[in-house]
Amino acid sequence: MLPRDWLDSAVPVFFDFADTDPIRPRTGVERRLLWGLMPGRADGHAVIVALDRQRLVLAARTRPQIVAAQKIVRTLDARFRAARVQAMIEARRYSSVPAWRRRRPRRRTARF
């Protein structure tokens, strides 16, 4: 679990796992990448991105903003919401109740 200060941070928080034991000895991914916890939430979820170590250092030297954190979070939020809407549409399409049963029954009128 991450500390609340990091989760509620208004700026990205970066993690460096370079000195940790690799998960798979041949990949070395842990040494090449830095992980960034983005500020804000996308559809209620924390957003973590993988960044190449050299590109992050170059961006820190040359850009006013290392990553476009707000744009990343907004984009993911929109995608999550669109996926949820699509899933709801699909769920309605494949409802367990047959379509003919979902219709409202006709009222019968009395015949004289």
C-alpha positions as CSV (number, residue, x, y, z in Angstrom):
1,M,0.0,0.0,0.0
2,L,1.3,3.4,-0.9
3,P,1.4,6.3,1.7
4,R,-1.6,8.6,1.6
5,D,0.7,11.6,0.9
6,W,1.9,10.0,-2.3
7,L,-1.6,9.0,-3.4
8,D,-3.0,12.5,-2.8
9,S,0.0,14.3,-4.3
10,A,-0.7,17.2,-6.7
11,V,2.5,16.3,-8.7
12,P,3.8,13.0,-10.1
13,V,5.7,10.7,-7.7
14,F,8.4,8.6,-9.3
15,F,9.7,5.2,-8.2
16,D,13.1,3.8,-9.0
17,F,13.6,0.1,-8.6
18,A,17.1,-0.1,-10.1
19,D,18.7,-1.7,-7.0
20,T,16.0,-4.4,-6.6
21,D,16.3,-8.0,-7.6
22,P,14.9,-8.4,-11.1
23,I,11.7,-10.4,-11.5
24,R,13.2,-12.1,-14.5
25,P,17.0,-12.0,-14.6
26,R,17.2,-11.6,-18.4
27,T,14.9,-8.7,-18.9
28,G,16.4,-6.0,-16.7
29,V,13.2,-3.9,-17.1
30,E,13.4,-2.8,-13.5
31,R,16.7,-1.1,-14.2
32,R,15.6,0.7,-17.4
33,L,12.3,2.0,-16.3
34,L,11.0,4.4,-13.7
35,W,7.4,4.2,-12.5
36,G,5.3,7.4,-12.0
37,L,2.2,7.7,-9.9
38,M,0.2,10.4,-11.6
39,P,-1.8,13.0,-9.6
40,G,-5.6,12.6,-9.6
41,R,-7.7,9.6,-10.5
42,A,-9.0,8.0,-13.7
43,D,-12.5,6.8,-13.0
44,G,-11.6,6.4,-9.3
45,H,-8.3,4.5,-10.0
46,A,-4.7,5.6,-9.4
47,V,-2.7,5.8,-12.6
48,I,0.9,4.5,-12.7
49,V,3.0,4.9,-15.9
50,A,6.3,3.3,-16.9
51,L,8.9,5.8,-18.2
52,D,12.2,5.2,-19.8
53,R,14.9,6.4,-17.4
54,Q,17.0,8.3,-20.0
55,R,13.9,10.0,-21.5
56,L,12.7,11.1,-18.1
57,V,16.1,12.7,-17.3
58,L,16.2,14.4,-20.7
59,A,12.6,15.7,-20.2
60,A,13.5,17.0,-16.8
61,R,16.4,19.0,-18.3
62,T,14.6,20.3,-21.4
63,R,10.8,20.6,-20.6
64,P,9.0,22.7,-18.2
65,Q,6.8,19.7,-17.4
66,I,8.3,16.1,-17.3
67,V,5.1,14.4,-18.2
68,A,1.6,15.6,-19.2
69,A,0.1,14.0,-16.1
70,Q,-3.3,15.8,-16.2
71,K,-3.7,14.9,-19.9
72,I,-2.8,11.2,-19.2
73,V,-5.3,11.0,-16.4
74,R,-8.0,12.7,-18.3
75,T,-7.5,10.5,-21.4
76,L,-7.6,7.3,-19.3
77,D,-10.7,8.6,-17.4
78,A,-12.5,9.2,-20.7
79,R,-11.5,5.7,-22.0
80,F,-12.6,4.0,-18.8
81,R,-16.0,5.8,-18.9
82,A,-16.5,4.9,-22.6
83,A,-15.6,1.3,-21.9
84,R,-18.1,1.2,-19.0
85,V,-20.9,2.6,-21.2
86,Q,-20.1,0.1,-23.9
87,A,-20.1,-2.8,-21.4
88,M,-23.5,-1.6,-20.1
89,I,-24.9,-1.5,-23.7
90,E,-23.5,-5.0,-24.3
91,A,-25.0,-6.3,-21.0
92,R,-28.4,-5.0,-22.0
93,R,-28.1,-6.6,-25.4
94,Y,-27.4,-10.0,-23.9
95,S,-29.8,-9.8,-21.0
96,S,-31.0,-13.1,-19.6
97,V,-34.6,-12.1,-20.2
98,P,-35.8,-12.7,-23.8
99,A,-36.8,-9.6,-25.6
100,W,-40.4,-10.7,-26.0
101,R,-40.7,-11.0,-22.2
102,R,-39.3,-7.5,-21.6
103,R,-42.1,-5.9,-23.6
104,R,-45.0,-4.6,-21.6
105,P,-48.1,-6.8,-21.9
106,R,-51.1,-5.5,-23.8
107,R,-54.1,-4.8,-21.8
108,R,-57.0,-6.9,-22.8
109,T,-60.3,-5.1,-23.3
110,A,-63.5,-6.7,-22.4
111,R,-65.7,-7.7,-25.3
112,F,-69.4,-7.3,-25.1
